[in-house]
């Protein structure tokens, strides 16, 4: 029996050594999280529906340059990308989300490639696995938005910079890819791409004597080639709209830089990232501290300098939204991998890994080791898991239907976190020495994966407007909207944007209810129906709206 076990372990090691294994294993890890749904999809308003509906306007009109009435404030990269997928797979919310999903998978592989160079294969895989289960990152990998495609281009540029140093014989090729990626980033995310470009300056300037990136003309050539699609688009826009083509994007950025619509303070990203990257943000702080104490040779300004400067830029920028911080999430994963691996070594050996500052008697790392931090974390999260299980069972038994779905996620997460104390107790109280640090680290990854998989399978990462979706899918309503334009007088902007995407025939706005033509269909507020002087019948109701037919 022991011989068979050793043989199976040998076979598993050989599989792990195979070149495609890390990429395939990461694909298997992330795909269910991207694909699990309740069987239904509906776009989230406001931004997701905006990108999908604008791409639809390009697709329907055949005008991929300027289908708008006025000059547009954003570069067309996201719309071109989404409209291209409409062309390939048909127009649907799933097609609109595919670019972000694919960019998310490619970003995962790039995190592994960058981490393999900076931290080694083990930590690189762990960082990519952690990135997959960071909530906000996974959510935006499933949304119609330009954020994840832009981050893919930024990671590609960083990887190419590193490859330029490692392979001098291919220096020009990798430099060109670097510039091209950043140039295309402008097409995808407009002037916002200059935030990560600026965050690269410490590495590009202070390490210039070693890598000479800034004096490499091929890098600039690649950047200008990447700008060509944007320049062509701007030229045709200028022919149609004049100087507004340049004024609108600049005006939009100035407005973002001067307004704070949500009143988020300068500390917004600290608590928001801590919440939406829980628990990895806390491991990331530990990893950041460890990386400060033992710098990564040659690439410290990439691994540490880039995210720190980007964090400062985002905090200073007055408009603060959660998704603006997404470019930090791959680096949170890198630092979390370092911190979690350090704790795993303590779990495995019971000895604190040696770092230069540990000669000090007041070293905080030694203090943590004396308190047996891995054990305390195991028991602490295990206890938190027990509380989650008890609370979730209570909610499932007596709570309202609206919060039961959240209780199901809490139950799965709570049960998953019980893995940590079970693994610890089994190894140190029952002598199960085969439960190495790999099992303990898996005890952190698996609960988050299961909770996110449950969230996805319940439709909470894909079906954001089920009421409107089910309303439009009713046979009586579907037959009407397929053959008739829907009028409206005044509806809230989010509903309007959703209707622009989902209605087969574009909705038409009228100035007042009295202007509704006979035998037409209109969406009006429910409280407006009694005020309507024209004879009408109510076809259906959705949220605070009624679909009516105006009778002759």
N, C-alpha and C positions, 0 to 999 in steps of 0.2 A: 504494500500500500504506500509506504514511504517512497519507494522507487518511482511509482506512478506519479506521486505528487511532485517529485523533483523533475520528472520528465515533462509534466504539464507546465511547470514553472519555466523550464528551459524553452519550450515551444513558445510560451507567452513572451519571453524576453526576445526571442528571434523576431516575433511579429512586431514588437515595439521598436526594434532596430531598423525595420524596413523604412525606407525613405518616405513613402506616402502616409505612413501610419499617423503621424501627428495631425496632418491636414484632414484625413478621413475621420479620425476620432473627434476632432473639433467640429466637423460637419455633422456627424451623428449627434453630438452634444447640443448643437444650436438649432438644428432643423425642427425638432418637435416644438421648441419654444417659439419658433417663427410661424409654424403651420397650425398648431392646435387652435381650434375655434369651436364655437357652439354650432357650427354649420351655417352661420349667418354673418354677414359683414355690413357695416354702414360707417360712413366717414364721420370723423369728429369735426364739428365746427369749432373754430373758425378757419384756422390756417390750412388744415388738411383739405377741406372742401374747396378753399380758394385755389390751391395749386391744381387740384383735380379738375375743377370747372374751367380754369383758364387754359389748361392743356386741352380740354374738350373743345373750347372755342377755336383753338388753333386747328385741331383735328377736323372739326366739322366744317370750318370755313375754308380749309386748305391754305390759309394765310399764316405761315409760320414766322413771319417777321413782325407785323404790326396789325393784329386783328382788333385792336382796341380803338375806341373813339378818340382817345387822347394819348399823349406820350406816356409810356409805362415807366414805373419807378424801379423796376427790377430787371436784371439781365435774364434772358430767356432760357438759360440752361436747364433748370428744372422742368419747365414746360415742354421743351424739346424732348427731354428724356422720357417724361410720362407719355407724351403724345406718340413717341416712337413705340412704346409698349402697347398703346391703344392700337396702333397700326399692325402690330404683330399678333396680339392676343384678343383684340376686340376691346371696346370701351366698357370698363367695369371698375369697381373700387379695388378689386384684387389686382388688376393690371396696373392701376395707379400706384399701388403699394410695392409692386415687384422691384422697382429700382432701388428702393431703400433696403429691401431684404437682401438683394444681391450685393449691394455695397456693404451691408453689415457683415456678410460672410467673408467677403474679400478683406474687409478691415480686420476681422478676426485673424485671418491668415497672416496679414501684415504685422499685427501685434506679435504673433509668434515669431515671425522672421526677425523683427527688430529686437525682441527680447532674447532670441537665441544668440545674437551677437553681443548684446549688452550684459545679459544675466546668465546665459546658459540655457540649454534645451529644457531642463526640468522646470525652471522658473518661467520660461517663455510660455510653455504649455499651460502652466497654472495661471499666468496672467490672462491668457486668452480665455480660459475657462471661467475665470472670475468676471471678466468683461461681459461675457454672455449672460450672467445672472445679476448684473447691475440693472435695477428696474427701469430707470429712465432711458438707459441705452437700449435695452430690449424693446421698450415701448416705441422709441423713435425708429428702430429697425423695422417696425411694423406699420409705420405711418407714412402717408404721402407728404414728404418734406425734403428740402435740399440739404438738411443738416448732415445726415450720415454719408451721402455721396461726397460732400465737401470734406468731411473728416477722412474718408478713404483717400482722397487726393492729397491731403496734408500728410497722412501716414506714408503714402507712397513717396512723397517728396523727402521725408525724413529717412526712410529706408534707402532711397537712392543716394542721399548725401553720405550715408555710412558706407554704402557699396562703392562709392567713388573713392573713398579712402582705402578700402580693403583691396580693391582691384584696380591699381593704377593703369593697367593695360587697357581697361575698358572705361577709363575716366571720362572720356567725351560722351560715351553712350549714356552713362548714369547721370552725368551733369545735365544732359539734354532732357532726360526723363524728369529730373528735379524741376527744371524750369518749366517744362511742359505741364506738369501737374499743378504747379502754382498758378500758371496762366489760365488753365482750364478751371481752376478754383474760382477765378474772377467771373467766369461765365456762369458757374453754378450758384455762387453765393454773393455776387456783386462785390461791393467795397468791404464787406465783412471779412473777406479773405485776408485783408491786410492786418487783422489782429494776430492770427497765427504766424504770418510772415514776419511781423515785427517781433514776435516772441522768439524767433530763430536768431535774432541779431546777436545776443550774447555769444552763442556758439559760432556764428559766422565771423564776428569781428574779433573776439578775444582769442579764438583758436586759429585765426587766419594764417599765421606763420607756418602752421603745420599742414593744413589742408588746402589753402589757396583757393577756396571756392569763389571768393568774391572777385578774383582776377581771371576767372575762367570764362572766356567769351561764349562758350557753348551753353553755359547755364543761362545766360541772358538771351541767347538765340532761342533756346527752348521756351523761355518765358514769353517771348514775343510771338513765337509760333502758336503757343497756347492762347494768346490774346486775339489771334486772327478771327475766330468765329465771332467774338464780341465786337471787334472793330467793324466787321462786315455788317453785323446787326445794327450797330450804331449809325453806320453810313446810310443804310436804307431807312432807318428811323428818322434821321436828319432830313432826308429827302421828303419825308411825309410830314414831319412835325416841326422841323426847324430846330432852333436852339433848345426847345423844350426836351428834346431827346437826351441832352446832357444835363439840363437843369433838374429834371425830375429825380434821377438817381441820387444826385448830390443833395437835393432838398430832403429826400427821404432819410439819408444818413444823418444829416444835420438835425432833423427832427428827432430821430432816435437818440442822438447824442445829447439833446437838450430836454427831452420830456421823460417823465417817469410815470406812465399811466397807472401802474399798479402800486405806486408808492412803496416800492421795495427799497430798503435802505442799503447802505454800503456793506452790511454784514449778511445780506440776503443769501449769497452763495455758500456761506459757511454752514448755515443751518439747512439750506435746501439740499446741498450735496450730501450732508451727513444723513439726511432723511432718505433721499432717493437713491443713495448708494449704500444703504445700511445692509450688513455690518461692515462692508468693505472699506468705507471711508476711514473707519477707526484703525483697521489693519494698515491702511494706506499711510496714516500719520506715523505709525510705528515704523513702517518701511521707509518713509521719508527721513525719519530720524536716523535710522541705521545707515541709509545711503549717504547722509551728511557726514556721519562718523567714519565711513569707509567709502570714499568716493569711487565712482566707476572710472577707471583709467580712460582718458581721451574723450569720453562722452558724457562727463558729468553735466556739462552745460546743455546737453540735449535732454538727458533724462530728468534733471532737476531744474535747470535754468529755464527751459521752455515752458513747462506747466506753471512754474511760480510766476514768471512774468505775464503769462497769459491770464492767470488768476487776478493779478493786479490790474491788468487792462480791463478785464470784464467788470471788476469791482468799481473802477473809476468811471466806466461808461455808465451814464445815468439811467438808461433803459436796461432793466435787468429782468430777464425771463429764464426759467429753468433750462430751456433747450440751448441757450447761448453757452452754457457751461459744458455741453456734450463733448467738446474737444479735449476736456480734461479727463474724461472717464477712462480712456485707455491708459493714461498715466497713473490714475488712481489704482487701476488693475495691476500695473507694474509694481507700484509700491506695496500694494496689498499682498502680492505674491512674495515679495521680499520679507515682509513682516510675518506672514503666515508660515513661510518656510523656516524662519528663525525660531518661531514658537514650536514648530514641528520638530526641530532638532532638540529643543529642550525636552519635549514630550518623549522623544526616542531615547535620549541618553540620560536625561535628568541633569545634564551639565549645560551651563550657559555657554553658547558659542563665544569664542574669544574675539574681542575687538580691542583696538588700541587703547580706548579710554577706560578699559576695565581695570587698569592698574590703580585707578582712583578708588578710594574706600567708599566715596559717596556716589559712586556711579549708579545712575537710575536703572540701568539694565541689570546690574547685580541685585539691586533691591527687588526688581521684578522676579528675578530668578529665585531669590530666597523665599519669596511669597508663593512660589510655584504657580506662576501665572497660567500656564496651560491647564493645570488641574482646576484652578479657580474659575477660569473661563468655561471649562467643560461643565462644572457643577452650576455655575451661574446661568448659562444659557439653557442647561437642562432644567433648572428650576423655572426659568422663564417659559420654557416649553410646557411644563406641567401647568402653569397658570394659564397659558394660552389654550391648552386642551380643555381645562375646566371651564373657562369663560366661553369657549366656542361651543361646547356641549350645552351649556346653559342657554346660549343664544339660539342654537338650533332647536332646542326643546320649547322655548317660550318666546323667542324673539319674533319680530315681524318679518314678513317675507323679503322686505327690502334689504335687511341686514344679514339674512341667513347666508347669502352667497359670500359675504365677507367672513362670516364665521367658518365656512368650509375651508377657506384659504388659511385662516388662523389655526384650524384643527390640523391641517396638513403640515404647516410650518412648525407647530408645537410638537407634533409627533416626530417630525424630522430632527428637531434639535435634541431629542432624547438620545439620538445616536451618540452624541459627544460623551455624556457621562457613562453610557453603556460601554463604549470602547475603552475609556479610561479605567473603569472598574474592572473590566475583563482582563486588561493587560496587567494592572498593578495589584489587583486583589485576588485574581484567579489564575495568574501566571500565563495568560495567553499571549506569549511573546510574538506570535506571528502578526499581531495587531500593531503594525509599525506606524510610523508617522503618516504614511499614505492613507491609512484608514481614518486617522484622526482628521487629516485635512479634508478627506472626502466627507467627513461628518459635518463640515462647514458648507461644502458645495451642494451636497444632495438636498438638504432642506430647502435652500433657496431655489434650486432647480424645480423641485416638486411643487413649491408654492407658486412659482411663475407658470409652470405647466398647467396647474389647476386654474389659475387666473385666466390663462389663454383658452382653456377648454370650456370655460363658462362664458366665453364671449366678451370678457371685460377688456381684452386687448384688441378687439376687432369690431365689435358691434356697439358703436357709441350712440347711435340714434335709433334704437329698435322701434320706438313708437312710430316715427315717420316711415321707417322701412316697412313695417307690417301694414300701415295704412295704404301705402302706394302699391303693395303687393295684393291687396284685396281684389278679387276678380272684377267687381263692379267699378272700382276706382281705376284699376289698370286699364280696362277697356276705354275709359273716358280719356285718360291722359295720353294714351297711345294715338288718339285721333283728333284731339282737341287741344288748342292752346289754353293755358290756365292764366286768368287775369288776377291781378292783385292791386290793391290800392296802397296799402302801407303794411309791411310785415317786418319783423325784426331781421336784422342783417344776417344773422346766422342761418335762420330758416331760408332766407332768400338765396344764400350761397348754396345751401344743400339742394334746393329746388333747381338751381341752374345746372347742377350736375345730374340729378336723378330724373328730372322730367324729360321724356323723349323729345317733346316740342318745347322750345324755350318759352318760359313764362313772359307775360307782357304786363307792364305796369300802366295803370290809368290814374289820372289826377284825382278822381272822386268816384264814389260808388255809383252815382247817377250816370256816369259815362259807360257803364257796363252794357255791351250790346245784348239784345234779346237772344235767347237760346245759347248763351255763352256760359262758361263755367268760371267761377272765381273763388279764390281763397281769401276769406275775410276773418277778422276777429269775431269770436262768438258773441261778444256784447254789442257788435255792430249790426247783427242780424235783425233785431227788432226795429232798428232805425231805417232799414232799407225799405223805401217806398215802392220799389218795383216788385211785382209778384215773383216769388222764387220758391224753390224747394231745397231742403238740406240733403245733400247726397251722403255726407260723412263728416265725422268730427275727429280731429287729431290735436291733442294738447289744447291750446287756447284758440284753435282755428276751426272754421267750418268750411267745407267745400260745398258751394251752392251752385244750382243751375238757375239762371235768370230766365223766367218764363215770358212768353210773348204777351 
